[in-house]
């Protein structure tokens, strides 16, 4: 450092001296030669040679001055750069984009802070019959963080505050290669499109009927990745005691997982559109499978299902009597989209096998849904379809404002069917016996209107009609169907 400073000073002084010399001596030798020639001291031949030599000497001095000046500027620039403060790994950049972002200056570490509020109004179109109630409801109140440490170690923590505070997701993900990543913790398994999509981006206010009988949130370890463009896979081993069905508690989460053996799950999906270069389209197919045991030790783990309106439980069975009920699931999903138009379908098959008092039982639950979606304002669904073959945020072409922006508007329809006719009141106790006052088949029809004000704010209106194959009893009221008109205001940052 000191050597460079001394060099800069020396070169600067030398450059100044040379410039002075060139400036002071410029033309002096030439004038002397001209005088000698004029008074006859030298002949014309000597005059020509001497004058040419004097001019070359002057040009050399000018060139040398320029070289010294350039060298001085170079050394000075190096000294200045050394003295300038350089970014330190401890420096943090703060920004806001769909949430608050903190990132180290070297980019190796980051932390994002997000939140979600879903405030609902649940309305019974049939009036106050006592079976369901008109009410305002806080569906979700989440606060969560996510980020990375040393580039490759990703983390997510989501806490729920709409009831008793509890952790919904807590996971770490080793992400050294896109093709093979390892996730550990409590996470959402990508068994289906509907279940893989975050609640902030689901198509309707509640997930479809088939989703109540597939793995949703559980604890374990998962190998997953994107082996090539458009493809995604996941292989997981989980406790199998959290959300293997509609849930072990009101939130769908239970801290006691020692209720059965481990579950093993697999999912493979592929979107053909990127390979074909169809950037505005989705041609997706997916298949999922799970094997494990149905929880039986906890009485709250009995199979049950509610309507898509979210208020009325229409299916519930007595707990299985066999402490070891084998559980098999398989699911198929399809998404076809072109620009602002999309069609989605999913099918899930559940099989329960066991033995009670020497009597074997084999019960099935089959469910599927079909949905059609239209972005009235022209947004493309393909832009919201992520690498994990699940839907993310729809970004309006024009956010809502008071200067003519409308935001994004979507009209959608969904038909869902649940067939659990293997579960009847005539079944032997402990073999999957339907409780009195419940139905074992249902059809759900949902019409949804969605207004996406901007990527963080949206409003939903859902009209849901559900038919039951036999009368059910709720709060002493006999019902053959349910009609509900629900609304949601959501903010996500």
C-alpha positions as CSV (number, residue, x, y, z in Angstrom):
1,X,0.0,0.0,0.0
2,X,2.8,2.5,1.0
3,X,4.9,1.6,-2.0
4,X,2.0,2.3,-4.3
5,X,1.5,5.7,-2.7
6,X,5.2,6.6,-3.0
7,X,5.2,5.5,-6.6
8,X,2.2,7.6,-7.4
9,X,3.9,10.7,-5.8
10,X,7.2,10.1,-7.6
11,X,5.5,9.6,-11.0
12,X,3.4,12.6,-10.4
13,X,6.4,14.8,-9.7
14,X,8.3,13.4,-12.6
15,X,5.3,13.9,-14.9
16,X,5.0,17.6,-13.7
17,X,8.8,18.2,-14.2
18,X,8.7,16.7,-17.7
19,X,5.7,18.7,-18.6
20,X,7.4,21.9,-17.4
21,X,10.5,21.0,-19.4
22,X,8.6,20.3,-22.6
23,X,6.6,23.5,-22.1
24,X,9.7,25.6,-21.3
25,X,11.9,24.2,-24.1
26,X,9.4,23.8,-26.8
27,X,10.7,25.6,-30.0
28,X,13.9,26.9,-28.4
29,X,16.3,24.6,-30.2
30,X,14.5,25.2,-33.5
31,X,14.7,28.9,-33.1
32,X,18.5,28.7,-32.4
33,X,19.0,26.6,-35.6
34,X,17.0,29.1,-37.6
35,X,19.2,32.0,-36.3
36,X,22.4,30.1,-37.2
37,X,21.2,29.5,-40.7
38,X,20.0,33.1,-41.2
39,X,23.4,34.5,-40.3
40,X,25.2,32.0,-42.5
41,X,26.9,30.0,-39.7
42,X,25.5,26.7,-41.2
43,X,24.7,25.8,-44.7
44,X,21.3,24.6,-45.9
45,X,22.2,20.9,-45.7
46,X,23.3,21.1,-42.1
47,X,20.3,23.3,-41.3
48,X,17.8,20.7,-42.7
49,X,19.4,17.8,-40.7
50,X,19.6,19.8,-37.4
51,X,16.1,21.1,-37.6
52,X,14.6,17.6,-38.3
53,X,16.5,16.2,-35.3
54,X,15.2,19.0,-33.0
55,X,11.6,18.3,-34.0
56,X,11.9,14.6,-33.3
57,X,13.3,15.4,-29.8
58,X,10.3,17.6,-29.1
59,X,7.9,14.9,-30.2
60,X,9.6,12.3,-28.0
61,X,9.3,14.6,-25.0
62,X,5.5,15.1,-25.6
63,X,5.0,11.3,-26.0
64,X,6.9,10.6,-22.8
65,X,4.8,13.1,-20.9
66,X,1.6,11.4,-22.0
67,X,2.9,7.9,-20.9
68,X,3.9,9.2,-17.5
69,X,0.5,10.9,-17.1
70,X,-1.4,7.6,-18.0
71,X,0.8,5.6,-15.5
72,X,0.2,8.1,-12.8
73,X,-3.6,7.9,-13.3
74,X,-3.5,4.1,-13.2
75,X,-1.6,4.0,-9.9
76,X,-3.8,6.7,-8.3
77,X,-6.9,4.8,-9.3
78,X,-5.6,1.6,-7.6
79,X,-4.9,3.5,-4.4
80,X,-8.4,5.0,-4.4
81,X,-10.0,1.6,-4.9
82,X,-8.0,0.1,-2.0
83,X,-9.1,2.9,0.3
84,X,-12.8,2.7,-0.8
85,X,-15.0,0.7,1.7
86,X,-15.8,-2.8,0.4
87,X,-19.1,-4.6,1.2
88,X,-18.9,-6.7,4.3
89,X,-20.7,-10.0,4.8
90,X,-22.3,-8.5,7.8
91,X,-24.0,-5.8,5.7
92,X,-27.7,-6.5,5.1
93,X,-29.9,-5.3,2.3
94,X,-33.6,-4.7,3.2
95,X,-36.4,-4.7,0.6
96,X,-40.1,-5.4,0.2
97,X,-41.6,-7.5,-2.5
98,X,-44.6,-9.6,-1.5
99,X,-43.2,-9.5,2.0
100,X,-40.2,-8.1,3.8
101,X,-36.8,-9.4,2.6
102,X,-33.4,-9.2,4.3
103,X,-30.3,-10.4,2.5
104,X,-26.6,-10.4,3.3
105,X,-24.4,-8.4,0.9
106,X,-22.7,-11.5,-0.4
107,X,-26.1,-13.1,-1.1
108,X,-25.4,-16.3,0.9
109,X,-28.0,-15.6,3.6
110,X,-31.6,-14.4,3.4
111,X,-34.7,-14.1,5.6
112,X,-38.2,-13.3,4.5
113,X,-41.1,-12.3,6.8
114,X,-44.6,-13.0,5.7
115,X,-48.2,-13.2,7.1
116,X,-51.6,-14.3,6.0
117,X,-55.1,-13.4,7.2
118,X,-58.3,-15.0,5.8
119,X,-61.4,-13.5,7.3
120,X,-64.6,-15.4,6.2
121,X,-68.3,-15.0,6.4
122,X,-70.2,-18.3,6.3
123,X,-73.9,-17.9,5.3
124,X,-76.7,-20.5,5.2
125,X,-78.9,-19.8,2.3
126,X,-81.7,-21.9,3.7
127,X,-82.1,-19.6,6.7
128,X,-81.5,-20.2,10.4
129,X,-82.6,-23.9,10.7
130,X,-80.2,-24.6,13.6
131,X,-78.1,-27.0,11.6
132,X,-75.6,-24.4,10.5
133,X,-75.2,-20.8,11.6
134,X,-74.4,-17.5,9.8
135,X,-71.2,-16.3,11.3
136,X,-68.0,-14.4,10.8
137,X,-65.0,-16.6,11.0
138,X,-61.2,-16.3,11.1
139,X,-60.2,-19.1,8.9
140,X,-56.4,-18.5,9.0
141,X,-54.0,-16.1,10.7
142,X,-50.5,-17.1,9.9
143,X,-47.1,-15.5,10.6
144,X,-44.1,-17.1,9.0
145,X,-40.5,-16.8,8.0
146,X,-38.5,-18.4,5.3
147,X,-35.0,-18.0,3.8
148,X,-31.6,-19.6,3.3
149,X,-28.3,-20.0,5.1
150,X,-25.0,-20.3,3.2
151,X,-27.0,-20.5,-0.1
152,X,-28.0,-24.2,0.2
153,X,-29.8,-24.5,3.5
154,X,-33.4,-23.4,3.1
155,X,-35.9,-23.0,6.0
156,X,-39.6,-22.3,6.6
157,X,-41.5,-21.8,9.8
158,X,-45.3,-21.1,9.8
159,X,-47.2,-20.4,13.0
160,X,-51.0,-20.3,13.2
161,X,-52.8,-17.9,15.5
162,X,-56.5,-18.3,14.6
163,X,-57.0,-20.6,17.6
164,X,-54.4,-21.9,20.1
165,X,-51.0,-20.9,18.7
166,X,-49.2,-23.8,17.1
167,X,-46.7,-24.6,14.4
168,X,-48.2,-25.5,11.1
169,X,-45.0,-26.0,9.1
170,X,-41.4,-26.2,10.3
171,X,-39.0,-27.5,7.8
172,X,-35.4,-27.4,6.5
173,X,-34.4,-28.2,3.0
174,X,-30.9,-29.1,1.8
175,X,-30.9,-27.6,-1.7
176,X,-27.5,-28.3,-3.4
177,X,-29.0,-29.5,-6.7
178,X,-32.4,-28.9,-8.2
179,X,-32.6,-32.5,-9.2
180,X,-32.2,-33.9,-5.6
181,X,-33.2,-32.0,-2.5
182,X,-33.8,-33.3,1.0
183,X,-36.5,-31.9,3.3
184,X,-36.9,-32.6,7.0
185,X,-39.6,-31.4,9.4
186,X,-43.4,-30.9,9.3
187,X,-44.3,-30.1,5.7
188,X,-47.0,-30.4,3.0
189,X,-46.6,-33.5,0.8
190,X,-47.4,-33.0,-2.9
191,X,-50.0,-35.8,-3.2
192,X,-52.3,-33.7,-5.5
193,X,-52.6,-30.4,-7.2
194,X,-55.3,-29.2,-4.9
195,X,-53.4,-30.2,-1.7
196,X,-50.0,-29.1,-3.0
197,X,-51.3,-25.6,-3.6
198,X,-51.0,-23.2,-0.7
199,X,-54.2,-22.1,1.0
200,X,-53.5,-18.5,-0.2
201,X,-53.8,-19.7,-3.8
202,X,-56.5,-22.5,-3.7
203,X,-59.2,-22.1,-6.3
204,X,-62.1,-21.9,-3.9
205,X,-62.5,-21.1,-0.2
206,X,-62.2,-24.8,0.8
207,X,-60.4,-27.7,-0.8
208,X,-62.4,-30.3,-2.8
209,X,-64.1,-33.3,-1.1
210,X,-61.4,-35.8,-2.2
211,X,-58.7,-33.8,-0.3
212,X,-60.2,-34.8,3.0
213,X,-58.8,-38.3,2.7
214,X,-55.3,-37.8,1.4
215,X,-52.0,-37.0,3.2
216,X,-51.7,-33.3,3.7
217,X,-49.4,-32.1,6.5
218,X,-47.1,-34.6,8.3
219,X,-43.7,-35.0,9.9
220,X,-40.9,-36.9,8.3
221,X,-38.2,-36.7,5.6
222,X,-38.7,-36.2,1.9
223,X,-36.4,-36.6,-1.1
224,X,-37.7,-34.4,-4.0
225,X,-36.6,-32.4,-7.0
226,X,-36.9,-31.5,-10.6
227,X,-34.8,-33.9,-12.7
228,X,-35.6,-32.1,-15.9
229,X,-37.8,-29.3,-17.2
230,X,-41.5,-29.8,-16.4
231,X,-40.9,-32.9,-14.2
232,X,-41.2,-33.1,-10.4
233,X,-40.9,-36.1,-8.0
234,X,-41.2,-36.6,-4.2
235,X,-40.5,-39.7,-2.0
236,X,-41.3,-39.4,1.7
237,X,-41.5,-41.3,5.0
238,X,-43.8,-39.7,7.6
239,X,-45.3,-40.5,10.9
240,X,-48.7,-40.9,9.4
241,X,-50.6,-39.5,12.4
242,X,-51.3,-35.9,11.5
243,X,-53.6,-35.3,8.6
244,X,-54.2,-38.7,7.0
245,X,-57.8,-37.7,6.8
246,X,-59.9,-34.8,7.7
247,X,-57.9,-34.3,10.8
248,X,-57.2,-35.4,14.3
249,X,-58.3,-32.0,15.8
250,X,-60.2,-28.9,14.7
251,X,-57.1,-27.6,13.0
252,X,-56.2,-30.9,11.3
253,X,-53.0,-31.1,13.4
254,X,-52.3,-33.2,16.5
255,X,-49.1,-33.3,18.5
256,X,-49.4,-37.0,19.4
257,X,-48.1,-38.9,16.4
258,X,-47.5,-42.3,18.1
259,X,-50.8,-43.7,16.8
260,X,-49.6,-46.0,14.0
261,X,-46.6,-47.0,12.0
262,X,-44.9,-44.9,9.4
263,X,-46.4,-44.0,6.1
264,X,-44.5,-44.0,2.8
265,X,-45.5,-41.8,-0.1
266,X,-44.5,-41.1,-3.6
267,X,-45.5,-38.5,-6.3
268,X,-44.5,-38.0,-9.9
269,X,-45.8,-35.3,-12.1
270,X,-45.0,-33.8,-15.5
271,X,-46.0,-30.7,-17.4
272,X,-45.4,-31.3,-21.1
273,X,-46.0,-27.7,-22.2
274,X,-42.4,-26.3,-21.6
275,X,-40.9,-29.1,-23.7
276,X,-43.2,-28.2,-26.6
277,X,-42.4,-24.5,-26.1
278,X,-46.0,-23.6,-25.3
279,X,-45.3,-21.0,-22.6
280,X,-48.9,-20.0,-22.3
281,X,-50.2,-23.5,-21.7
282,X,-50.3,-26.3,-19.1
283,X,-50.4,-30.0,-20.0
284,X,-50.0,-31.7,-16.7
285,X,-50.4,-35.2,-15.4
286,X,-49.5,-36.6,-12.0
287,X,-49.8,-39.8,-10.1
288,X,-49.4,-40.3,-6.3
289,X,-49.4,-43.3,-4.0
290,X,-49.3,-43.9,-0.2
291,X,-49.0,-46.9,2.0
292,X,-49.2,-47.1,5.7
293,X,-51.7,-47.6,8.6
294,X,-54.8,-45.8,9.5
295,X,-54.6,-44.3,13.1
296,X,-56.9,-46.2,15.5
297,X,-55.7,-45.5,19.0
298,X,-56.9,-41.9,19.1
299,X,-60.8,-41.7,19.0
300,X,-60.5,-38.4,17.1
301,X,-58.8,-40.2,14.2
302,X,-62.0,-41.8,13.0
303,X,-62.8,-41.1,9.3
304,X,-65.0,-38.1,8.7
305,X,-65.8,-35.5,6.0
306,X,-67.5,-32.1,5.8
307,X,-69.1,-30.2,2.9
308,X,-67.1,-27.8,0.8
309,X,-69.0,-25.0,2.5
310,X,-67.0,-25.8,5.6
311,X,-69.9,-25.9,8.1
312,X,-71.7,-29.2,8.0
313,X,-70.2,-32.7,8.7
314,X,-72.1,-35.3,6.7
315,X,-69.9,-38.4,7.0
316,X,-68.4,-40.1,10.0
317,X,-67.7,-43.7,11.0
318,X,-67.1,-45.5,14.3
319,X,-63.4,-46.0,15.0
320,X,-61.8,-49.2,13.6
321,X,-61.5,-52.0,16.1
322,X,-58.3,-53.4,14.6
323,X,-55.2,-51.6,16.0
324,X,-53.4,-52.3,12.7
325,X,-55.5,-51.2,9.7
326,X,-53.6,-51.2,6.5
327,X,-54.1,-48.1,4.4
328,X,-53.5,-47.8,0.7
329,X,-54.0,-44.7,-1.5
330,X,-53.6,-43.8,-5.1
331,X,-54.4,-40.5,-6.8
332,X,-54.3,-39.1,-10.3
333,X,-54.4,-35.5,-11.4
334,X,-54.7,-33.6,-14.7
335,X,-54.5,-29.9,-15.5
336,X,-55.1,-28.5,-19.0
337,X,-54.8,-24.8,-19.6
338,X,-54.5,-22.4,-22.4
339,X,-54.1,-18.7,-21.6
340,X,-56.9,-17.6,-19.3
341,X,-58.9,-20.9,-19.5
342,X,-58.2,-24.0,-17.3
343,X,-59.6,-27.4,-16.6
344,X,-58.5,-29.5,-13.6
345,X,-59.5,-33.0,-12.4
346,X,-58.3,-35.3,-9.7
347,X,-59.3,-38.7,-8.5
348,X,-58.3,-40.4,-5.2
349,X,-58.9,-44.0,-4.1
350,X,-58.6,-45.0,-0.5
351,X,-58.5,-48.6,0.8
352,X,-58.7,-49.8,4.4
353,X,-58.1,-53.4,5.3
354,X,-58.0,-55.1,8.7
355,X,-59.4,-57.9,10.9
356,X,-61.7,-57.6,13.9
357,X,-62.7,-60.7,15.9
358,X,-61.5,-62.9,13.1
359,X,-63.6,-61.1,10.5
360,X,-61.7,-59.4,7.7
361,X,-62.9,-56.2,6.2
362,X,-62.0,-54.3,3.1
363,X,-63.5,-50.8,2.7
364,X,-63.0,-48.2,-0.1
365,X,-63.6,-44.5,-0.4
366,X,-63.5,-43.1,-3.9
367,X,-63.7,-39.4,-4.6
368,X,-63.0,-37.0,-7.5
369,X,-63.6,-33.5,-8.7
370,X,-63.8,-31.6,-12.0
371,X,-63.3,-27.9,-12.2
372,X,-63.4,-25.2,-14.9
373,X,-61.8,-21.8,-14.6
374,X,-61.8,-18.6,-16.6
375,X,-59.7,-15.5,-16.0
376,X,-62.2,-12.9,-17.2
377,X,-59.4,-10.2,-17.3
378,X,-57.1,-12.3,-19.5
379,X,-54.3,-13.4,-17.1
380,X,-52.5,-16.7,-18.0
381,X,-52.6,-19.6,-15.7
382,X,-49.3,-21.0,-17.0
383,X,-47.4,-18.0,-15.4
384,X,-48.7,-19.1,-12.0
385,X,-47.7,-22.8,-12.4
386,X,-44.5,-23.5,-10.5
387,X,-41.7,-26.0,-10.6
388,X,-43.4,-28.3,-8.1
389,X,-46.4,-28.4,-10.5
390,X,-48.6,-26.4,-8.1
391,X,-50.2,-23.0,-8.5
392,X,-48.7,-19.9,-7.1
393,X,-49.9,-16.3,-7.1
394,X,-51.9,-14.9,-10.0
395,X,-50.5,-11.5,-10.9
396,X,-53.1,-9.2,-12.3
397,X,-52.3,-7.5,-15.7
398,X,-53.4,-4.3,-14.0
399,X,-53.7,-4.0,-10.2
400,X,-56.8,-2.4,-8.9
401,X,-56.5,1.4,-8.5
402,X,-58.7,4.5,-8.8
403,X,-57.3,5.3,-12.2
404,X,-59.0,2.5,-14.2
405,X,-57.2,-0.6,-13.0
406,X,-59.6,-3.5,-12.4
407,X,-57.3,-6.1,-10.8
408,X,-57.9,-9.8,-12.0
409,X,-61.3,-11.5,-12.0
410,X,-61.9,-15.2,-12.2
411,X,-65.1,-17.2,-12.6
412,X,-64.9,-20.9,-11.7
413,X,-67.1,-24.0,-11.3
414,X,-66.3,-27.3,-9.5
415,X,-68.2,-30.6,-9.2
416,X,-67.1,-33.0,-6.5
417,X,-68.2,-36.5,-5.7
418,X,-67.5,-38.7,-2.7
419,X,-68.4,-42.4,-2.6
420,X,-68.0,-44.1,0.8
421,X,-70.8,-46.6,0.3
422,X,-68.6,-49.4,1.7
423,X,-69.2,-47.8,5.1
424,X,-72.8,-48.5,6.2
425,X,-74.6,-48.7,9.5
426,X,-75.0,-52.5,8.9
427,X,-71.3,-53.2,9.1
428,X,-70.0,-55.0,12.1
429,X,-68.7,-52.8,14.9
430,X,-65.0,-51.9,14.4
431,X,-65.0,-52.8,10.7
432,X,-66.0,-49.3,9.3
433,X,-69.5,-48.8,10.7
434,X,-71.3,-45.6,9.6
435,X,-72.6,-43.6,12.5
436,X,-76.4,-43.0,12.6
437,X,-77.5,-39.7,11.1
438,X,-74.7,-39.5,8.5
439,X,-74.5,-40.1,4.8
440,X,-71.9,-42.1,2.9
441,X,-72.2,-40.4,-0.5
442,X,-72.4,-36.7,-1.5
443,X,-72.2,-34.5,-4.6
444,X,-70.9,-30.9,-4.2
445,X,-71.4,-28.1,-6.7
446,X,-69.5,-24.9,-6.2
447,X,-69.6,-21.6,-8.1
448,X,-66.8,-19.2,-7.3
449,X,-66.1,-15.6,-8.2
450,X,-62.6,-14.3,-7.3
451,X,-61.3,-10.7,-7.3
452,X,-57.5,-10.5,-7.1
453,X,-57.0,-6.8,-6.3
454,X,-53.2,-7.2,-6.4
455,X,-50.9,-10.2,-5.7
456,X,-51.4,-9.7,-1.9
457,X,-55.1,-8.9,-1.6
458,X,-58.1,-10.9,-2.9
459,X,-61.8,-11.4,-2.2
460,X,-63.7,-14.6,-2.9
461,X,-67.4,-15.4,-3.1
462,X,-68.5,-19.1,-3.2
463,X,-72.0,-20.5,-3.6
464,X,-71.9,-24.2,-2.5
465,X,-74.8,-26.7,-2.9
466,X,-74.3,-30.3,-1.6
467,X,-76.7,-33.2,-2.0
468,X,-76.5,-36.3,0.3
469,X,-77.6,-39.8,-0.7
470,X,-79.6,-40.1,2.5
471,X,-80.8,-37.8,5.1
472,X,-78.4,-36.6,7.8
473,X,-79.1,-35.1,11.2
474,X,-77.3,-32.0,12.4
475,X,-78.1,-30.3,15.7
476,X,-81.4,-32.2,15.7
477,X,-82.3,-31.0,12.2
478,X,-82.8,-33.5,9.3
479,X,-81.3,-32.4,6.0
480,X,-81.1,-33.8,2.5
481,X,-78.9,-31.0,1.2
482,X,-77.0,-27.9,2.1
483,X,-76.8,-24.5,0.5
484,X,-74.3,-21.9,1.6
485,X,-73.1,-18.5,0.3
486,X,-69.6,-17.8,1.7
487,X,-67.3,-14.8,1.4
488,X,-63.6,-14.3,2.1
489,X,-61.3,-11.3,2.5
490,X,-57.6,-12.2,2.3
491,X,-54.4,-10.4,2.7
492,X,-51.0,-12.0,2.2
493,X,-47.7,-10.3,2.5
